[in-house]
Amino acid sequence: MKKIIFLGGGGHAKVLIDLVRFIDKYEITGILDLQLKKGTMILDIPVLGGDDQLSVIFNNSIRTVCVAVGSAKDNEVRCRLFDMARNMGFEILSLVHPNSFVSEESTISDGVQVMAGVTIQTNTFIGENSIINTGAIIDHDCFVGRHTHVCPGVVIAGGVIIGDNSFIGPGATIIKGVKIGNNSVVGAGAVVVNDVSDGLKVKGVPAK
């Protein structure tokens, strides 16, 4: 089994640990998390220190990491960890839950995490380090940018474009052909019927 290190040990990491164990192709040798005390056990996996230990890990011949930090309307930490590990030469693990459906005609980029119950239809592109969370549906001909979090239960109709570093809240619906800009936030349960410009936060039905 290939040995991997997790970057982050919070709630999202616990879900990913379950996923990695279910896939049964990788051995998680440890977790790096600045917020956790060294030696803490997360689902029987030890915290080895903070992300300042990445160079030590690399020199110990572990060359694959999983960015296990989620995002709550702020992807900055997830983005920083991805870029730091990539620049050091690490492989960034992509994970697709076996109980999801991803069209063979779609593209899953480095570091993407597709969780249980997800459907991604044909000719859709998912950018680097994005999370497609539990039960989300992304229809045909969509584009999801880098470092974007599509939360549980989101429905994205065909032909939608979502920019980089955006957050689509739980249960939101985005209507066919809508464009969501970079660094945007769509609130939980919102129904987006019009384009959303860069950096805007929208909520409600219809979203405003």
N, CA, C and O of each residue as an XYZ file, in Angstrom:
832
protein
N       0.827     -1.194      0.000
C       0.000      0.000      0.000
C       0.872      1.258      0.000
O       1.912      1.307      0.656
N       0.427      2.275     -0.748
C       1.145      3.541     -0.760
C       0.898      4.277      0.553
O      -0.237      4.375      1.018
N       1.979      4.795      1.148
C       1.865      5.535      2.396
C       1.527      6.997      2.106
O       2.084      7.613      1.197
N       0.599      7.536      2.901
C       0.181      8.925      2.714
C       0.115      9.629      4.063
O       0.006      9.001      5.116
N       0.184     10.966      3.994
C       0.045     11.834      5.163
C      -1.192     12.704      4.962
O      -1.441     13.201      3.864
N      -1.955     12.881      6.023
C      -3.105     13.779      6.000
C      -2.686     15.167      6.483
O      -1.973     15.298      7.478
N      -3.130     16.189      5.776
C      -2.943     17.565      6.218
C      -4.272     18.060      6.773
O      -5.158     18.472      6.024
N      -4.399     18.013      8.099
C      -5.645     18.370      8.760
C      -6.228     17.175      9.489
O      -6.189     16.047      8.998
N      -6.779     17.444     10.690
C      -7.302     16.354     11.496
C      -8.674     16.623     12.088
O      -9.035     16.046     13.113
N      -9.447     17.506     11.442
C     -10.774     17.845     11.940
C     -11.854     16.917     11.422
O     -11.588     15.771     11.058
N     -13.095     17.434     11.393
C     -14.232     16.612     10.988
C     -14.140     16.095      9.571
O     -14.462     14.936      9.310
N     -13.699     16.950      8.639
C     -13.572     16.509      7.248
C     -12.541     15.395      7.138
O     -12.724     14.447      6.374
N     -11.449     15.508      7.907
C     -10.421     14.469      7.894
C     -10.982     13.122      8.341
O     -10.625     12.082      7.788
N     -11.861     13.142      9.344
C     -12.429     11.884      9.826
C     -13.243     11.190      8.739
O     -13.188      9.968      8.600
N     -13.999     11.975      7.969
C     -14.767     11.391      6.862
C     -13.826     10.816      5.811
O     -14.081      9.744      5.262
N     -12.740     11.527      5.535
C     -11.777     11.051      4.539
C     -11.030      9.808      5.020
O     -10.704      8.932      4.220
N     -10.761      9.731      6.315
C     -10.127      8.520      6.854
C     -11.019      7.316      6.586
O     -10.537      6.268      6.158
N     -12.319      7.462      6.835
C     -13.256      6.376      6.529
C     -13.210      6.005      5.054
O     -13.219      4.827      4.697
N     -13.162      7.033      4.194
C     -13.132      6.787      2.753
C     -11.860      6.041      2.348
O     -11.920      5.072      1.592
N     -10.721      6.490      2.849
C      -9.443      5.840      2.506
C      -9.439      4.390      2.977
O      -8.956      3.504      2.272
N      -9.973      4.153      4.160
C     -10.022      2.780      4.659
C     -10.969      1.923      3.836
O     -10.719      0.735      3.633
N     -12.040      2.514      3.368
C     -12.993      1.790      2.531
C     -12.374      1.412      1.187
O     -12.592      0.311      0.682
N     -11.597      2.338      0.612
C     -10.923      2.062     -0.662
C      -9.852      0.994     -0.485
O      -9.671      0.142     -1.354
N      -9.135      1.041      0.655
C      -8.145      0.027      1.027
C      -6.986     -0.053      0.032
O      -6.542     -1.139     -0.339
N      -6.502      1.134     -0.395
C      -5.329      1.178     -1.275
C      -4.164      1.948     -0.652
O      -3.042      1.905     -1.157
N      -4.438      2.651      0.445
C      -3.440      3.542      1.024
C      -3.301      3.286      2.520
O      -4.242      2.850      3.183
N      -2.112      3.567      3.034
C      -1.850      3.498      4.465
C      -1.603      4.913      4.971
O      -0.645      5.565      4.557
N      -2.473      5.390      5.872
C      -2.310      6.720      6.445
C      -1.320      6.604      7.599
O      -1.615      5.976      8.616
N      -0.148      7.209      7.440
C       0.907      7.046      8.443
C       0.863      8.125      9.517
O       1.482      7.971     10.570
N       0.140      9.215      9.266
C       0.063     10.266     10.275
C      -0.703     11.470      9.771
O      -1.075     11.566      8.602
N      -0.927     12.392     10.708
C      -1.668     13.622     10.449
C      -0.808     14.808     10.862
O      -0.168     14.783     11.913
N      -0.796     15.846     10.032
C      -0.170     17.111     10.397
C      -1.262     18.147     10.605
O      -2.079     18.377      9.713
N      -1.283     18.776     11.783
C      -2.317     19.770     12.087
C      -1.796     20.691     13.177
O      -1.517     20.245     14.290
N      -1.664     21.979     12.861
C      -1.143     22.953     13.817
C      -2.038     23.115     15.042
O      -1.567     23.521     16.105
N      -3.321     22.801     14.901
C      -4.278     23.027     15.983
C      -4.353     21.856     16.968
O      -5.016     21.955     18.001
N      -3.681     20.762     16.654
C      -3.772     19.569     17.486
C      -2.430     19.255     18.138
O      -1.376     19.465     17.538
N      -2.474     18.756     19.353
C      -1.260     18.408     20.085
C      -0.611     17.169     19.483
O      -1.280     16.186     19.165
N       0.703     17.240     19.337
C       1.446     16.095     18.836
C       1.181     14.879     19.725
O       1.231     14.975     20.952
N       0.901     13.746     19.101
C       0.598     12.526     19.828
C      -0.881     12.245     19.968
O      -1.270     11.130     20.318
N      -1.722     13.251     19.697
C      -3.171     13.027     19.700
C      -3.526     11.971     18.663
O      -2.937     11.936     17.583
N      -4.475     11.120     18.985
C      -4.913     10.087     18.045
C      -6.269     10.473     17.450
O      -7.220     10.765     18.174
N      -6.335     10.469     16.136
C      -7.578     10.731     15.402
C      -7.958      9.437     14.692
O      -7.313      9.051     13.717
N      -8.998      8.768     15.173
C      -9.403      7.468     14.627
C      -8.200      6.533     14.503
O      -8.001      5.882     13.478
N      -7.408      6.483     15.567
C      -6.233      5.604     15.682
C      -5.056      6.030     14.809
O      -4.123      5.251     14.613
N      -5.084      7.249     14.285
C      -3.957      7.745     13.486
C      -3.290      8.874     14.267
O      -3.980      9.788     14.720
N      -1.966      8.838     14.439
C      -1.300      9.824     15.291
C      -1.089     11.175     14.615
O      -0.815     11.247     13.417
N      -1.220     12.238     15.396
C      -0.819     13.570     14.943
C       0.689     13.680     15.136
O       1.204     13.478     16.236
N       1.388     14.004     14.050
C       2.855     14.027     14.064
C       3.420     15.414     14.287
O       4.631     15.573     14.446
N       2.555     16.426     14.300
C       2.999     17.804     14.438
C       2.230     18.693     13.486
O       1.153     18.338     13.006
N       2.815     19.882     13.214
C       2.190     20.820     12.299
C       2.696     20.664     10.884
O       3.512     19.787     10.597
N       2.205     21.525      9.992
C       2.616     21.399      8.589
C       4.066     21.821      8.371
O       4.601     21.655      7.275
N       4.712     22.370      9.417
C       6.145     22.654      9.313
C       6.970     21.370      9.234
O       8.168     21.416      8.955
N       6.332     20.230      9.479
C       7.012     18.936      9.396
C       6.982     18.335      7.989
O       7.492     17.236      7.772
N       6.382     19.055      7.031
C       6.257     18.497      5.681
C       7.608     18.150      5.058
O       7.747     17.120      4.399
N       8.593     19.006      5.268
C       9.902     18.718      4.666
C      10.510     17.459      5.260
O      11.160     16.690      4.551
N      10.305     17.239      6.560
C      10.794     16.015      7.208
C      10.099     14.800      6.616
O      10.737     13.788      6.328
N       8.786     14.906      6.436
C       8.007     13.813      5.842
C       8.521     13.500      4.445
O       8.695     12.334      4.091
N       8.764     14.540      3.650
C       9.246     14.349      2.278
C      10.591     13.639      2.279
O      10.821     12.742      1.469
N      11.478     14.034      3.182
C      12.809     13.416      3.265
C      12.760     11.993      3.786
O      13.716     11.233      3.629
N      11.641     11.631      4.408
C      11.455     10.251      4.865
C      10.767      9.387      3.814
O      10.296      8.287      4.102
N      10.721      9.906      2.593
C      10.264      9.156      1.412
C       8.757      8.918      1.351
O       8.299      8.034      0.626
N       7.981      9.703      2.107
C       6.532      9.714      1.895
C       6.236     10.903      1.000
O       6.463     12.048      1.390
N       5.735     10.642     -0.183
C       5.637     11.688     -1.203
C       4.203     11.978     -1.629
O       3.982     12.655     -2.633
N       3.217     11.468     -0.867
C       1.813     11.697     -1.209
C       1.079     12.227      0.008
O       1.199     11.683      1.105
N       0.310     13.308     -0.196
C      -0.476     13.872      0.900
C      -1.938     13.989      0.479
O      -2.265     14.046     -0.706
N      -2.796     14.022      1.481
C      -4.219     14.285      1.286
C      -4.545     15.571      2.041
O      -4.348     15.649      3.253
N      -5.039     16.570      1.332
C      -5.448     17.820      1.986
C      -6.791     17.553      2.662
O      -7.830     17.508      2.003
N      -6.758     17.380      3.970
C      -7.920     16.899      4.712
C      -8.625     17.992      5.495
O      -9.418     17.709      6.393
N      -8.333     19.247      5.152
C      -9.025     20.379      5.751
C     -10.264     20.671      4.917
O     -10.185     20.764      3.693
N     -11.406     20.814      5.576
C     -12.616     21.227      4.863
C     -12.623     22.733      4.692
O     -11.580     23.378      4.798
N     -13.780     23.290      4.431
C     -13.884     24.744      4.316
C     -15.277     25.171      4.730
O     -16.274     24.599      4.290
N     -15.335     26.180      5.579
C     -16.610     26.756      5.988
C     -16.651     28.198      5.480
O     -16.426     29.147      6.231
N     -16.941     28.332      4.194
C     -17.023     29.626      3.507
C     -15.669     30.328      3.376
O     -15.610     31.496      2.993
N     -14.577     29.613      3.694
C     -13.239     30.184      3.557
C     -12.288     29.068      3.163
O     -11.995     28.182      3.964
N     -11.808     29.113      1.932
C     -10.946     28.055      1.404
C      -9.463     28.373      1.559
O      -8.625     27.655      1.014
N      -9.115     29.450      2.300
C      -7.740     29.925      2.331
C      -6.774     28.877      2.853
O      -5.715     28.667      2.260
N      -7.118     28.212      3.957
C      -6.204     27.227      4.545
C      -6.032     26.039      3.602
O      -4.916     25.573      3.375
N      -7.131     25.560      3.062
C      -7.072     24.436      2.127
C      -6.206     24.780      0.908
O      -5.392     23.971      0.463
N      -6.395     25.980      0.385
C      -5.612     26.433     -0.770
C      -4.131     26.529     -0.421
O      -3.281     26.094     -1.197
N      -3.817     27.098      0.746
C      -2.419     27.263      1.162
C      -1.717     25.911      1.301
O      -0.589     25.742      0.840
N      -2.391     24.949      1.940
C      -1.784     23.633      2.132
C      -1.544     22.926      0.803
O      -0.505     22.296      0.605
N      -2.515     23.036     -0.108
C      -2.364     22.418     -1.416
C      -1.151     22.987     -2.146
O      -0.313     22.239     -2.651
N      -1.065     24.312     -2.196
C       0.029     24.950     -2.932
C       1.378     24.664     -2.290
O       2.363     24.444     -2.994
N       1.435     24.664     -0.957
C       2.691     24.382     -0.268
C       3.175     22.972     -0.569
O       4.344     22.765     -0.895
N       2.274     22.006     -0.459
C       2.660     20.613     -0.714
C       3.042     20.411     -2.172
O       4.022     19.727     -2.467
N       2.284     20.994     -3.079
C       2.600     20.878     -4.511
C       3.975     21.468     -4.805
O       4.761     20.862     -5.533
N       4.274     22.634     -4.254
C       5.561     23.290     -4.509
C       6.738     22.511     -3.936
O       7.865     22.645     -4.414
N       6.484     21.699     -2.916
C       7.546     20.876     -2.327
C       7.756     19.578     -3.091
O       8.709     18.846     -2.824
N       6.877     19.289     -4.035
C       7.032     18.097     -4.851
C       6.152     16.933     -4.474
O       6.307     15.841     -5.021
N       5.218     17.141     -3.538
C       4.311     16.069     -3.154
C       3.266     15.812     -4.236
O       2.857     16.724     -4.954
N       2.842     14.555     -4.339
C       1.635     14.204     -5.081
C       0.444     14.526     -4.185
O       0.441     14.181     -3.004
N      -0.569     15.186     -4.749
C      -1.772     15.507     -3.987
C      -2.838     14.480     -4.351
O      -3.269     14.398     -5.501
N      -3.253     13.706     -3.369
C      -4.153     12.588     -3.608
C      -5.549     13.060     -3.995
O      -6.115     13.938     -3.344
N      -6.101     12.476     -5.052
C      -7.512     12.625     -5.399
C      -8.253     11.397     -4.881
O      -7.733     10.282     -4.926
N      -9.473     11.613     -4.388
C     -10.260     10.517     -3.842
C     -11.676     10.557     -4.420
O     -12.326     11.603     -4.429
N     -12.137      9.413     -4.895
C     -13.509      9.286     -5.400
C     -14.160      8.118     -4.678
O     -13.699      6.983     -4.796
N     -15.214      8.379     -3.941
C     -15.879      7.329     -3.193
C     -16.478      6.301     -4.155
O     -17.109      6.682     -5.141
N     -16.291      5.005     -3.885
C     -16.850      3.974     -4.769
C     -18.373      4.034     -4.892
O     -18.935      3.557     -5.877
N     -19.036      4.612     -3.905
C     -20.489      4.730     -3.962
C     -20.932      6.066     -4.543
O     -21.962      6.612     -4.147
N     -20.155      6.585     -5.478
C     -20.528      7.767     -6.254
C     -20.484      7.389     -7.722
O     -19.970      6.330     -8.083
N     -21.030      8.270     -8.578
C     -20.965      8.051    -10.021
C     -20.283      9.249    -10.664
O     -20.734     10.386    -10.525
N     -19.187      8.976    -11.372
C     -18.488     10.012    -12.130
C     -18.374      9.542    -13.575
O     -17.772      8.503    -13.845
N     -18.942     10.295    -14.493
C     -18.889      9.929    -15.903
C     -17.441      9.781    -16.373
O     -16.565     10.548    -15.974
N     -17.210      8.796    -17.214
C     -15.881      8.612    -17.791
C     -15.498      9.764    -18.715
O     -14.325      9.933    -19.048
N     -16.477     10.548    -19.124
C     -16.221     11.696    -19.995
C     -15.986     12.981    -19.208
O     -15.860     14.054    -19.797
N     -15.929     12.881    -17.893
C     -15.659     14.047    -17.057
C     -14.237     13.988    -16.522
O     -13.593     12.939    -16.551
N     -13.747     15.142    -16.028
C     -12.364     15.265    -15.567
C     -12.326     15.600    -14.091
O     -12.962     16.554    -13.644
N     -11.574     14.807    -13.334
C     -11.343     15.038    -11.914
C      -9.869     15.409    -11.749
O      -8.995     14.585    -12.018
N      -9.587     16.616    -11.318
C      -8.213     17.112    -11.242
C      -7.527     16.677     -9.942
O      -8.148     16.059     -9.078
N      -6.248     17.007     -9.818
C      -5.459     16.635     -8.644
C      -6.086     17.189     -7.366
O      -6.522     18.339     -7.321
N      -6.123     16.360     -6.341
C      -6.569     16.801     -5.037
C      -8.066     16.884     -4.845
O      -8.525     17.244     -3.761
N      -8.846     16.562     -5.872
C     -10.298     16.614     -5.756
C     -10.789     15.482     -4.859
O     -10.247     14.378     -4.890
N     -11.806     15.760     -4.068
C     -12.416     14.748     -3.200
C     -13.903     14.645     -3.530
O     -14.662     15.597     -3.349
N     -14.299     13.478     -4.014
C     -15.690     13.206     -4.372
C     -16.238     12.241     -3.332
O     -15.772     11.107     -3.220
N     -17.220     12.691     -2.578
C     -17.690     11.930     -1.435
C     -18.840     10.991     -1.819
O     -19.258     10.944     -2.976
N     -19.338     10.251     -0.837
C     -20.347      9.221     -1.078
C     -21.639      9.813     -1.655
O     -22.080     10.890     -1.256
N     -22.230      9.080     -2.603
C     -23.529      9.458     -3.138
C     -23.526     10.581     -4.150
O     -24.591     11.057     -4.541
N     -22.360     11.012     -4.580
C     -22.258     12.103     -5.563
C     -22.550     11.578     -6.969
O     -22.223     10.436     -7.289
N     -23.164     12.415     -7.804
C     -23.324     12.142     -9.229
C     -22.688     13.280    -10.017
O     -23.034     14.445     -9.822
N     -21.760     12.941    -10.905
C     -21.141     13.918    -11.809
C     -21.340     13.411    -13.228
O     -20.776     12.391    -13.624
N     -22.148     14.134    -13.984
C     -22.511     13.683    -15.322
C     -21.467     14.083    -16.369
O     -20.445     14.690    -16.049
N     -21.749     13.729    -17.623
C     -20.775     13.796    -18.712
C     -20.265     15.207    -19.008
O     -20.978     16.199    -18.853
N     -19.000     15.255    -19.441
C     -18.361     16.475    -19.936
C     -18.298     17.576    -18.877
O     -18.418     18.761    -19.186
N     -18.108     17.163    -17.628
C     -17.958     18.110    -16.528
C     -16.508     18.114    -16.062
O     -15.848     17.075    -16.042
N     -16.023     19.291    -15.688
C     -14.646     19.470    -15.230
C     -14.660     19.933    -13.782
O     -15.347     20.893    -13.433
N     -13.885     19.234    -12.933
C     -13.739     19.611    -11.529
C     -12.290     20.029    -11.299
O     -11.374     19.225    -11.474
N     -12.083     21.277    -10.908
C     -10.744     21.825    -10.757
C     -10.016     21.349     -9.515
O     -10.621     20.788     -8.602
N      -8.725     21.577     -9.490
C      -7.830     21.096     -8.437
C      -8.323     21.453     -7.030
O      -8.806     22.556     -6.777
N      -8.182     20.478     -6.128
C      -8.356     20.693     -4.697
C      -9.783     21.052     -4.313
O     -10.006     21.613     -3.240
N     -10.747     20.744     -5.161
C     -12.146     21.019     -4.840
C     -12.773     19.836     -4.110
O     -12.350     18.691     -4.271
N     -13.788     20.135     -3.305
C     -14.560     19.115     -2.598
C     -15.953     19.046     -3.205
O     -16.650     20.058     -3.289
N     -16.357     17.854     -3.629
C     -17.736     17.621     -4.048
C     -18.324     16.727     -2.964
O     -18.069     15.523     -2.930
N     -19.104     17.324     -2.089
C     -19.449     16.654     -0.844
C     -20.686     15.765     -0.977
O     -21.324     15.713     -2.028
N     -20.999     15.083      0.093
C     -21.947     13.973      0.114
C     -23.269     14.289     -0.591
O     -23.941     15.270     -0.272
N     -23.624     13.440     -1.550
C     -24.928     13.515     -2.190
C     -25.113     14.643     -3.178
O     -26.228     14.841     -3.662
N     -24.069     15.395     -3.499
C     -24.203     16.480     -4.481
C     -24.432     15.915     -5.881
O     -23.958     14.830     -6.220
N     -25.176     16.684     -6.685
C     -25.454     16.293     -8.072
C     -24.950     17.412     -8.988
O     -25.352     18.568     -8.856
N     -24.074     17.051     -9.906
C     -23.573     17.997    -10.906
C     -23.902     17.424    -12.277
O     -23.423     16.351    -12.642
N     -24.719     18.143    -13.029
C     -25.193     17.618    -14.303
C     -24.165     17.862    -15.408
O     -23.034     18.265    -15.138
N     -24.569     17.616    -16.645
C     -23.664     17.624    -17.795
C     -23.090     19.013    -18.093
O     -23.710     20.036    -17.801
N     -21.906     19.018    -18.674
C     -21.291     20.225    -19.245
C     -21.081     21.338    -18.224
O     -21.237     22.518    -18.541
N     -20.729     20.965    -17.013
C     -20.465     21.961    -15.976
C     -18.958     22.159    -15.793
O     -18.147     21.326    -16.199
N     -18.618     23.268    -15.181
C     -17.222     23.585    -14.852
C     -17.181     24.072    -13.411
O     -17.869     25.024    -13.044
N     -16.362     23.402    -12.595
C     -16.151     23.818    -11.207
C     -14.673     24.165    -11.061
O     -13.810     23.337    -11.353
N     -14.379     25.378    -10.614
C     -13.003     25.849    -10.544
C     -12.197     25.240     -9.413
O     -12.659     24.336     -8.717
N     -10.985     25.749     -9.239
C     -10.046     25.253     -8.231
C     -10.480     25.680     -6.825
O     -11.085     26.737     -6.642
N     -10.158     24.838     -5.838
C     -10.333     25.163     -4.412
C     -11.777     25.537     -4.072
O     -12.006     26.394     -3.219
N     -12.731     24.917     -4.715
C     -14.149     25.225     -4.487
C     -14.799     24.091     -3.705
O     -14.480     22.920     -3.910
N     -15.713     24.449     -2.809
C     -16.417     23.455     -1.990
C     -17.890     23.439     -2.395
O     -18.613     24.417     -2.209
N     -18.313     22.307     -2.951
C     -19.723     22.060     -3.253
C     -20.250     21.188     -2.117
O     -19.883     20.019     -2.003
N     -21.100     21.751     -1.289
C     -21.501     21.116     -0.029
C     -22.520     19.994     -0.231
O     -23.033     19.809     -1.335
N     -22.810     19.245      0.836
C     -23.766     18.138      0.731
C     -25.129     18.578      0.201
O     -25.659     19.625      0.574
N     -25.675     17.741     -0.683
C     -27.030     17.951     -1.172
C     -27.209     19.037     -2.204
O     -28.344     19.352     -2.564
N     -26.133     19.622     -2.695
C     -26.233     20.658     -3.728
C     -26.684     20.028     -5.046
O     -26.290     18.909     -5.377
N     -27.516     20.762     -5.796
C     -27.922     20.341     -7.140
C     -27.484     21.421     -8.122
O     -27.897     22.576     -8.022
N     -26.641     21.025     -9.071
C     -26.130     21.943    -10.085
C     -26.604     21.441    -11.443
O     -26.218     20.359    -11.885
N     -27.445     22.235    -12.101
C     -28.002     21.837    -13.390
C     -26.955     21.962    -14.493
O     -25.844     22.437    -14.256
N     -27.319     21.531    -15.703
C     -26.377     21.492    -16.819
C     -25.858     22.859    -17.220
O     -26.551     23.870    -17.104
N     -24.608     22.865    -17.699
C     -24.033     24.072    -18.270
C     -23.671     25.154    -17.277
O     -23.483     26.304    -17.675
N     -23.566     24.832    -16.011
C     -23.223     25.816    -14.978
C     -21.706     25.979    -14.900
O     -20.959     25.013    -15.052
N     -21.265     27.210    -14.663
C     -19.845     27.513    -14.456
C     -19.694     28.096    -13.054
O     -20.372     29.057    -12.690
N     -18.785     27.493    -12.265
C     -18.494     27.975    -10.914
C     -17.007     28.307    -10.857
O     -16.167     27.475    -11.200
N     -16.685     29.517    -10.426
C     -15.301     29.973    -10.419
C     -14.467     29.383     -9.289
O     -14.938     28.546     -8.519
N     -13.219     29.835     -9.205
C     -12.271     29.368     -8.197
C     -12.654     29.883     -6.804
O     -13.290     30.927     -6.658
N     -12.247     29.117     -5.793
C     -12.330     29.543     -4.386
C     -13.744     29.900     -3.950
O     -13.929     30.791     -3.121
N     -14.730     29.224     -4.490
C     -16.113     29.525     -4.147
C     -16.676     28.472     -3.192
O     -16.117     27.388     -3.028
N     -17.800     28.826     -2.571
C     -18.441     27.960     -1.581
C     -19.921     27.901     -1.912
O     -20.609     28.921     -1.917
N     -20.413     26.676     -2.194
C     -21.820     26.462     -2.507
C     -22.429     25.727     -1.323
O     -22.127     24.554     -1.102
N     -23.277     26.398     -0.562
C     -23.762     25.903      0.710
C     -24.673     24.697      0.600
O     -25.204     24.417     -0.475
N     -24.860     23.979      1.699
C     -25.656     22.748      1.707
C     -27.063     22.966      1.146
O     -27.754     23.924      1.493
N     -27.457     22.047      0.271
C     -28.812     22.067     -0.247
C     -29.112     23.145     -1.263
O     -30.267     23.292     -1.662
N     -28.129     23.901     -1.698
C     -28.367     24.945     -2.700
C     -28.669     24.319     -4.061
O     -28.257     23.195     -4.348
N     -29.393     25.067     -4.890
C     -29.695     24.654     -6.264
C     -29.254     25.762     -7.203
O     -29.550     26.936     -6.981
N     -28.541     25.376     -8.256
C     -28.102     26.346     -9.262
C     -28.729     25.953    -10.590
O     -28.515     24.847    -11.086
N     -29.500     26.862    -11.159
C     -30.276     26.597    -12.358
C     -29.378     26.546    -13.603
O     -28.299     27.139    -13.620
N     -29.822     25.850    -14.619
C     -29.063     25.619    -15.847
C     -28.488     26.910    -16.438
O     -29.175     27.923    -16.573
N     -27.206     26.829    -16.781
C     -26.538     27.899    -17.506
C     -26.061     29.067    -16.674
O     -25.504     30.016    -17.226
N     -26.258     29.034    -15.368
C     -25.846     30.140    -14.499
C     -24.328     30.133    -14.322
O     -23.696     29.077    -14.325
N     -23.758     31.325    -14.167
C     -22.327     31.478    -13.913
C     -22.119     32.054    -12.517
O     -22.690     33.087    -12.168
N     -21.292     31.370    -11.721
C     -20.934     31.817    -10.368
C     -19.478     32.262    -10.416
O     -18.611     31.500    -10.845
N     -19.205     33.478     -9.984
C     -17.860     34.020    -10.097
C     -16.871     33.443     -9.097
O     -17.224     32.614     -8.258
N     -15.631     33.894     -9.201
C     -14.582     33.505     -8.269
C     -14.869     34.071     -6.873
O     -15.466     35.139     -6.738
N     -14.437     33.343     -5.840
C     -14.512     33.825     -4.455
C     -15.933     34.180     -4.029
O     -16.138     35.105     -3.243
N     -16.911     33.442     -4.550
C     -18.311     33.707     -4.238
C     -18.838     32.718     -3.211
O     -18.298     31.624     -3.051
N     -19.905     33.117     -2.514
C     -20.555     32.256     -1.522
C     -22.041     32.185     -1.835
O     -22.709     33.210     -1.971
N     -22.549     30.968     -1.947
C     -23.978     30.725     -2.120
C     -24.489     30.104     -0.825
O     -23.995     29.058     -0.402
N     -25.464     30.734     -0.198
C     -25.949     30.292      1.093
C     -26.685     28.966      1.041
O     -27.145     28.537     -0.018
N     -26.791     28.324      2.192
C     -27.491     27.047      2.294
C     -28.939     27.182      1.835
O     -29.645     28.110      2.227
N     -29.367     26.241      0.997
C     -30.743     26.206      0.543
C     -31.111     27.236     -0.506
O     -32.271     27.305     -0.914
N     -30.166     28.031     -0.951
C     -30.460     29.063     -1.943
C     -30.814     28.441     -3.296
O     -30.378     27.336     -3.618
N     -31.603     29.164     -4.074
C     -31.893     28.780     -5.454
C     -31.373     29.903     -6.350
O     -31.931     31.000     -6.375
N     -30.307     29.617     -7.078
C     -29.620     30.637     -7.877
C     -30.151     30.577     -9.300
O     -29.972     29.577     -9.996
N     -30.808     31.653     -9.732
C     -31.415     31.706    -11.064
C     -30.731     32.718    -11.966
O     -30.980     32.747    -13.171
N     -29.859     33.560    -11.379
C     -29.126     34.560    -12.148
C     -27.636     34.448    -11.865
O     -27.227     33.899    -10.842
N     -26.819     34.980    -12.791
C     -25.372     34.952    -12.604
C     -24.978     35.680    -11.324
O     -25.644     36.623    -10.897
N     -23.870     35.218    -10.716
C     -23.330     35.817     -9.494
C     -21.921     36.316     -9.801
O     -21.071     35.544    -10.245
N     -21.674     37.599     -9.569
C     -20.376     38.192     -9.876
C     -19.315     37.766     -8.866
O     -19.634     37.259     -7.791
N     -18.048     37.980     -9.225
C     -16.931     37.638     -8.352
C     -17.114     38.253     -6.972
O     -17.497     39.415     -6.837
N     -16.834     37.450     -5.948
C     -16.771     37.962     -4.591
C     -18.094     38.225     -3.903
O     -18.102     38.730     -2.780
N     -19.208     37.902     -4.532
C     -20.504     38.184     -3.928
C     -20.976     37.027     -3.053
O     -20.599     35.873     -3.259
N     -21.813     37.365     -2.068
C     -22.510     36.383     -1.245
C     -23.996     36.504     -1.517
O     -24.570     37.588     -1.411
N     -24.619     35.383     -1.870
C     -26.056     35.413     -2.157
C     -26.761     34.346     -1.326
O     -26.162     33.339     -0.948
N     -28.052     34.586     -1.044
C     -28.845     33.627     -0.282
C     -30.312     33.832     -0.620
O     -30.696     34.854     -1.189
N     -31.132     32.839     -0.258
C     -32.566     32.977     -0.409
C     -33.120     32.302     -1.647
O     -32.389     31.705     -2.437
N     -34.441     32.414     -1.798
C     -35.154     31.820     -2.924
C     -36.069     32.876     -3.543
O     -37.079     33.230     -2.935
N     -35.750     33.389     -4.726
C     -34.480     33.172     -5.439
C     -33.331     33.894     -4.748
O     -33.545     34.823     -3.969
N     -32.121     33.459     -5.040
C     -30.941     34.010     -4.358
C     -30.705     35.458     -4.746
O     -30.768     35.823     -5.920
N     -30.431     36.279     -3.736
C     -30.109     37.699     -3.948
C     -28.936     38.083     -3.077
O     -28.500     39.234     -3.100
